[in-house]
């Protein structure tokens, strides 16, 4: 196309959560509080799991890595967003934008994989409790976590390359508070069809596969639980899965709402609200979901408080 403007855009402007000046301070204080709580609760849970030998089981081993993912995920979005509240123009370079998206996608995909690994762990624990410790021994757990991180890293690399390897020449305003792929691809001057396909394929291969694997695990778990003779045994088995099921429903439910909802012009505000829930609130809710219903973690916390000091 001879008439195409060939000047390349290398800077983007993030619109942020709200452009109303009177809300900036309130939102800053609110999101700073949430970010500090995210770091404190996830770090606290990780230290608790590492320091108490009662919690040295595969379930808590995976949970400590989920907390690590939540810390990294939140840290790839919140600090930048918080500093942007007081800037008139929230300028971000193409490289910084791509880097942010790479870490955001890596952690989001790693969370999907870890939730799938945790579903498998619950299945093994309920299907063969006597062989559980021999099947889910530490080297295997380590390999599963490493596999989750590596698959997510590779997926993120493909998505980032596909999402940013396009021609930007005109509009450079991202109507969001962080660099997310749908908003980036929307600014493309070239035809982004192949790029969108690559992003979609990764999301399906990792996100949807993890989700279907979790569903399948829970179908088997439900069948096993319903066959249990005692009501007490059934309640105990279901209780060990309740926290994980809650986390899965929140994570995948909001992810599907954000990325699979039909896009229309007036839905951008709703996109931001859903993204706040997905990117900001889930990392702070996860440690609470796992701790509040869990007797072992509560007992461990009581012991920790009694000692009154870090180990």
Buried (B, 14 or more C-beta within 10 A) or exposed (E): EEEEEEEEBEEBBBBBBBEEEEEBEEBBEEBBEBBEBBBEBBBBBBBBBBBBEEBEBBBBBBBBBBBBBBBBBBBBBBEBBBEBBEEEEBEBEBEBBBBBBBBBBBBBBBBBBBBBBBBBBBBBBBBEEEEBEEBBEEEEBEEBBEEBBEBBBBBBBBBBBBBBEBBBBEEBEBBBBBBBBBBBBEBBBBEBEEBBEBBBBBBEBBBBBBBEBBEBBBEEBBEBBEEBEEEEEBEEBBEBBEBBBBBBEBBBEBBBBBBEEEEEEEEEEEBBEBBBBBBBBBBBBBBBBBBEBBEBBEEBBEEBEEEEEEE
